[in-house]
Amino acid sequence: MATRIHLTPWSPDDLPLLRRSNSPEMTAHVGGPEDEETLLARQWKYVELSGRPAVEGRMFRVSLAESGEAVGSVGYWPRAWQGEDVYETGYGILPEFQGRGLAVAAIRAAADAARTAGGRRHLHAYPSVDNAASNIVLRKAGFHLLGDVKFEYPPGHWLTSHDWCLDLTAPVPGHSAPIGP
């Protein structure tokens, strides 16, 4: 039986989780760890995003449903991509919790939240072509690989990424993650 997760909108109390996610292992495919100033700016960006209407995006803390233990983050936010208004998604599961299907469950739950919010038809993710684990997660979550693209993340750092897309008008099979308190 798969481990169930719970998503909670990102809050000021989630800074310790963000710090744990800022390790060399967790940031290897996105330019490495951020300095404290950049990390604090990211924290408040996440808090602000989660205080807006859901159609404008959302960041979530991912927790184990049974224990409430925080295991990572997932979110979606609007962006323009190749002439279309879409949502982008990103996620991270702490190393000690990887390999349990939590990332797939988190991405599916975020897709459900974006679908419910409305406003955009497609949800995209852009992992590095070298990030095998993230590419597998997205395939398992029901995304379709559109091809390779040059993608800037973080600013000033260009990656060759895969462009994965999920049609939010289609159901996401196999998801059962509660959202909210």
DADANOR-V852850 format. One record per helix or strand of 2 or more residues. SS is the DSSP state (H for helix, E for strand). FROM is the first residue (numbers start at 1). TO is the last residue. If there is no record, write none. Layout:
SS_FROM_TO + SS_FROM_TO
This chain:
E_5_9 + H_12_21 + H_24_27 + H_36_51 + H_54_56 + E_57_64 + E_70_81 + E_84_93 + H_95_97 + H_102_117 + E_122_125 + H_132_140 + E_144_152 + E_158_167 + E_178_179
